[in-house]
Amino acid sequence: MAYDYDSTHKRILKSAERHFLDIGFRSASIRAICKDAGVTNGAFYAHFESKEQLFAALVGPCVDSFNQAYEDCADLTVKSREDFLRMFQSSYPSIETLIHYVYQHRTEFTLVLKCSGGSTYEGFVDRMVESETRNTMAFLEAGKTYMAHPGNISERIAGIFSNMAIRQAFNSFLAGMSEEQNIKETRLFSDFCVAGYRETLGF
């Protein structure tokens, strides 16, 4: 029988997905993945250089698309007070788009959020919080002209809000909350954050 590269590739990926979901990246072994897929270790290395590359093949394209969607949401250019107010109101609700994407790709995000320990994707949530904090600070600095109390801008406060918003959405997903309920809670948290910023910064 001729060697079917595509079929073998798919079997390795499917086996790896099961093993990573069951015991996580760190505990999963190439030998066990190959045995479950019905292929030799030598065949594995004809498809992937390492377990890390295998994990990236499962989640990388999804994470890259998510990151691009996030950057698109975070592209907030302030040219007027009206811009600032409009974008501030829409900045947190834009997370709803990202939540929808996560629920559309349940398996990939379960792998990233729950099973990636020991891989380069382990710090995914931390990096998201750092990006959100950095983008929030850049946005607030750009809008200082339209604030009554610009001196109250604080990276620490921006970090706390960013951390709460990002982790709330991801933790709710992992806990089995429905997409609709997750979005509802995100909207409530958004209203809380916007009200807090308006009171603290005066705009």
N, C-alpha and C positions, 0 to 999 in steps of 0.2 A: 504494500500500500504506500502511495506517495506521501511524503511528509506535508501536512497541511499547516502551514505557518499561521494563518489567521485563526484557525480553529484552536490550535495550541495556545496562541496568545490569549484568546478569549477565556479558555479554561483556566489559565494561570491567574488572570485578573479576577475571575469569578471565585476561585478558590481563595485567593488573597483577601478579597472582600469579606468572605465568611470568617476567615481566621482573624483578621484585624478587628472585625466587629465583635467576635467572641472573646478574644483575649488581649486585644490592643497591639499596636505596632511593636512595642518593646518585647513582648513575650512571643510573638509569632515568629516562626522559623521558616526559612526558605525550604528546608528539607520537608517539613510537614505540609507546607503549601504545595510543593511539587507532588508529594505522595497523594494528596487529596485530588490534585488535578490530573493525576495519572501520567506525569511526565518525569523525566530524569532531571537531576540537578544540572547536568550539562545542557539539556534543552532550555532550562530556565535562563542560563547565561547567554543563550542565543537571542533572548528577547529583552532582558534587563541586566544592567550592570550590577545592581544591588537591590536590597530590600527597600532602601530609601527611594530609589528610582521607581520601583514597583508601586509604592504608596503614592508617590507623586503622579503616577499615571492614572491612578484612581481619583484623586482629588484635585490635582493641579489645574486642569482646565476650568473647573467649576470655581475654584478660589480666585483664579485670575479674572474671570468674568465678574465675580462679586466685587473684587477690588476695583475694577474699572467702573462698575456701576456706582460704587461709593465715591470714587473721585469725581464722577460726573455730578453727583448730588452735592459734593462739597465745593464745587466750582462757583463761588459766590463773590461777584465783583460789585463793590459798593461805589456808586457814582452820585447818589443823592440820599437825602433822608428817607424819601419814599422807598428807594431801593433797600435801604437798611431795614426799615420796618417790615416791608413785604418779605424779604429774605429771612428775617428773624422768625417770622411766623411760619415760614415753610421749611426751615432748616431741620427741625426735629421730626415733623411729619414725613419728611423725605425718607426717614428710616423705615417707614411702612413698605416702601418699594423693596428695600433690602430684606425685610422680614418675609415678604412674599417670595423672593428668590430663594431664601433658605428653605422654606416649606416646599418649594418646587423641586429641591434637590436634597431631600431628607437624608438619603444614605450618605452622600458625600459630606454633608455637614455633621452628621453623627460621627463619622470617622474623624473629621478634623477636630471637633469639639470634645469628643469623649475618648477617642482611641489613638490619638496621635502622639502620646507621650514617648519621648525618645527620638522623634523625627523632627525635621526642620519646621514642621507645621505646629509643633507643640505650643509655641507662643503666639498663635494666631489672634486670640482675643486680646492679649496684652498689647500687641501691635496695633490692633484696631482702636483700643482706648487711647494709645499714644497719638495716633493719627487724628482721632476726633478731638482730642485736647488741643493739638497743634493747630488744626483748622479752625476750631472755635476761637482760639486766641487771636489768630490772624484776622478773623472776621470782626471780632470785637475791637481790635486795634484800628481796623479800617473805618469803624463806625464811631470812633471817639468824639468826633466833631458834633455828633447828634445826641450826645449824652449830657445830662446835667451833672453827673458824678463819675467822670471817666477814671478818676483815681481809684475807684473801687474795683476796676478790672483786676482779676486775680487768676493766675494760672492754676493755683491750688483749687479754687472753687470750680473753675472750668474743668479741671481734671476729675473732681468729685462727681459733677453732673455727667460728664462723658462716661466715666466708669459705671455709674448707675444705669445710664441709658443703654449702653452696649451690653452689659452683663445681664440686665433684666430681660432683654429680648432673647439672648442666647440661652439663658438658664430656663426661661419659660418654654422654649422650644424643646430642650432636653427633658424637661419635666413632663412633656406630653400635652402641654396646653395647645388648644386649637389655634390655628392661624388667626381666626376672627377675634378670639379673646386676647391673644398676644397683641394684636394691633390696637384693640380697645384700650388695653392697659398702657400701651406706648403713647396713645393720644392723651390719656390722663396725665402721664408723666411729662409729656411735652408741654401741656398747659401749665403744669406746676413749675417747670423750668423757665418758661417764658415769663410767667408772672413774677418769679423770683428775680430774674435778670432785670425786668422793667423797674421793679421797686428798688433794687440795689443800685442800678446804673442811671436811672432817671431818664427814660425816653418814652 
